[in-house]
Amino acid sequence: MKSTDFIVARDDLQQCKVIETQLPDAATLPDDALLVKVTRFALTANNITYAVTGDQLKYWQLFPAPNGFGNIPVWGFGEVTASKHPGIAEGEILFGYFPMATHLVIEAADVSKRGLRDAAAHRQGVAPVYNAYARVSGAPAFAGRQGDWQALLRPLFMLSFLVDDFLAENDFYGARSMLLSSASSKTAFGLAHLLHLREGIKVIGLTSASNTKFVESLGCYDEVVTYDRVTSLPTNAPAAFVDMAGNSELRERLHRHFGDQMKYSGRIGLTHRSSSPNEPVLPGAKPAWFFAPDQIRKRAKEWGPGGVDARFGAAWAGFAPKLDQWLTVTEGRGSAAVQAAYLDTLNGRVPPDQGHILSLAE
């Protein structure tokens, strides 16, 4: 049996191709292993960040590919088509981290009513969330369009949730104006939605002229400013910058404009992928990467079993109903559709109000 895999050149993300890889058949699966058919997955700019940081943050090791190539991890759904684990039946639906492929073999471990873990040796040494699969058969929140929202936005909104929690825990570093670059991105407007609910915090979205109308329509930004106008922002009060864009030139302009009033500068994403490796020392707070697994581990310890899930679930329940107003889902099947969506996402050609749900199965 064979899987169809979509892979990219690790040193040139513009280069991509489809290959076939050999899979064990149902009879030769190892004990406790599952053969899973990847039924649908989301593709967003966040997946491009996984590729850009693939070596640094070990994303490439999760789903091995031929030498010089990588399989970009995506969030989506799979159906168990063969099972050698006594507690997991064929036909079960799993939600989690998959390769851009038609199939995946999972070495099931830590199986519970709610989920399981892939214990494959090459998948260890990364944040546990990347190896966890939820068992979602029959769950309304993971069915149909609700399931599409989960695949497209749940992982991004978890990042939004953790950044919001981190900032609130630190009293926003004394700032009451929060500047969010790449304001049209899904992680940014998820964070803006949460910050907007907090008392006394002004949320300012930084975006391109072409995305201004969309960002304004979201209703979760108090002010929307185009990148060419960021130095018009007042500097008479402390500000914090959450950088989703990863644009060195923008970061430098903001720091030099705000000076010591820049109380926090967090680097979250790389939607623009134009960071310089030799950035100068800037006035104000030193730019620092926000690493979500650190915050989730901290809160899991402090909040106890189920604490993170309960708080995140409450936040998601307030966010998900807005998505039908904000986003349109575009579906695509087959290798040509996946390649087109990938190249459009890589090259910034996807409108901010669009989300891709894809399948490599024809």
Secondary structure, DSSP 8 states (H G I E B T S, - for coil): -EEEEEEEETTEEEEEEEEEEE---GGG--TTEEEEEEEEEEE-HHHHHHHHTTTTTTGGGTS--STTEE---EEEEEEEEEE-STT--TT-EEEEEE-SBSEEEEEEES--SSEEEE--GGG-SS-GGGGEEEE-TT-GGGSHHHHHHHHHHHHHHHHHHHHHHHHHHTGGGG-SEEEESSTTSHHHHHHHHHHHTSTT-EEEEEE-GGGHHHHHHHS--SEEEEGGGGGGS--SS-EEEEESS-BHHHHHHHHHHHGGGEEEEEE---SS-B--SS----SSS--EE--HHHHHHHHHHHH-TTHHHHHHHHHHHHHGGGHHHH-EEEEEESHHHHHHHHHHHHTT-S-TTEEEEEES--
